[in-house]
Amino acid sequence: MKKESYEHLCLIAESGQDAFINHPGSNEHGMVTSCIPQTGHLVARTPQGEMRCWSFAECEELTHPKAGPQI
């Protein structure tokens, strides 16, 4: 992911909103709980409740389709 996306995800997570990432190297994904700006890492909680710390350069942002009627 690009640094701009990393910074955006950090702002979302810090504001209390949900931000999700995928880590292709480990085939895991999770919800961002915090960021470590000094090292460029994202801390995420997996669906199994485990905590992971990944470099933003190794992650992809997960987006969810908007809810509502499909047109």
N, C-alpha and C positions, 0 to 999 in steps of 0.2 A: 504494500500500500504506500501511497505517497505521504510525505510528511504533513501536507495540508489535511489529508483525510484523518491522520492520526490526531492532529490537534483538534479537529472537529469532533471526533469521537470522545476525546478527553473532556471537551466542554459539555457535550451531551451527558456523559456519565457523571461529571461533577455537579451538574444541575439536577440530578436525581432522575433523569430520564433513562430509558433502556437503550443500550447500544450493544450490538452483537457483532462478533468477529469469528472468522474461521481461520484455523491454522493448518494449512494443507500438509505441512511436514509431519504432523502427528495425527492428521485426520480427525482433529477435535475442533469443537466450537464452544463458544461461551458468551456470557454477558459481561461486558466490561464493568468492573467495580472501581478501578482507579488506574491512574497512569503514573509512571516514574519519568518525569521529563529529563532528568539528568542523564538517563541511559536510553531513553526512547522505548521503554517497555510498557506494555499493557498488562494489567492484572485482570484476569477473567475467571468467572465461576462457571464450570461446566454443568450440563444438566444433571450429572451425577453428584453435584455438590463439591467437587474438587476444585482447588484453586490452581491456576496456571499463570505463569509470567512469560510472555512472549515479546520478542522484538517486533516493533510495528512493521519493519521491512519484510518480515516473514508472514504477515497476516493479510487477510482480505476482509473488507467490511461486508457484513451480511445485511441485506435490506429485505424488508417484508413488504409484500404488496399492500396497497391501501385496502381497507375494509370497505365494503359497500357493494351495491349492485354492479354486476359486470355488464357493460354496455357494448 
